[in-house]
């Protein structure tokens, strides 16, 4: 494979979260030839690791070591593959998938506090939410929610609720 093609493939793998950070650790013979198997392709490495243990009968720890991965990675890959097939080996976004604490009721409370006219800091607003609603919400989550609201209001043509602007004092965060 030409250098330009290899670089393009590496860029695609990296963009997809599938670039193996340690391809040099892969010791499986079929990956060393460089023809079809590519040690930089983490999806291919994980699949072949699972196949080596399941079909060839290697011990799981041996298969993990041969493919340059840890035993915990083997077990995670095995569970994901058993549950979802090949899709289970694809990378997933970590952490919460949405602002799950910012329900409609919480957003209504935030919007009512922002609309009262007096400027309020996200940190102070987070403290009020903790006191009034019993929810611990990070100030940055509030800032992001207001920015999303502003963007959706701008796209829909209605006036934005609040416009976050940078505060001149770096220790005080955002000014709402």
Phi, psi and omega in degrees: 000136181292158181300316181298319179294318180297318179294319179296318178295318179299320178296319178295316179298318180296317180298329181269358182076023184245011180278120179290121182291338183229063181296335181292344179279346181286120183249001180297132187303318183291343176275339183283338181288332177077006181282287183261316184278137183234112182295345177281342183272100186296326177298314180294319180297313180296317180298314181293328176297314179295318179297320180300319180284317186284313186270315183278345176083012178293153174296149182300319180294323178293317179297316179300313180296319181298329182259011174072025181239165181274163176298316176302323177296321177301310183295323177295316179296319180297314180296316180296319180292318179296327182278317189235002183073209183301325178301331179293340180273351178285149181293150179239152174292134180270159175080184180299144183271349180202175178281075189293338178275340183271071179290175179301321180294318180292317179297323177297317178298314181298313181297322179294323179288324181287327183283347182296348174105318181286135179297144180222140179277147179300324179297317179293321179295319177299320178294318178299318179297320178298315181290313186280318188250350179073024180246134175267109180237131181291140179305325180294328176296321178294316179300316180295320180296318178293323177295319177297317180298316179299315180297319180290325177293320179296318180291326183275351176096350179275165181288142178290152181285312181214153179238103178295136175225148184296135177276148182287336179268111185297338180280349186258356176076211184273151177249123182256000000 
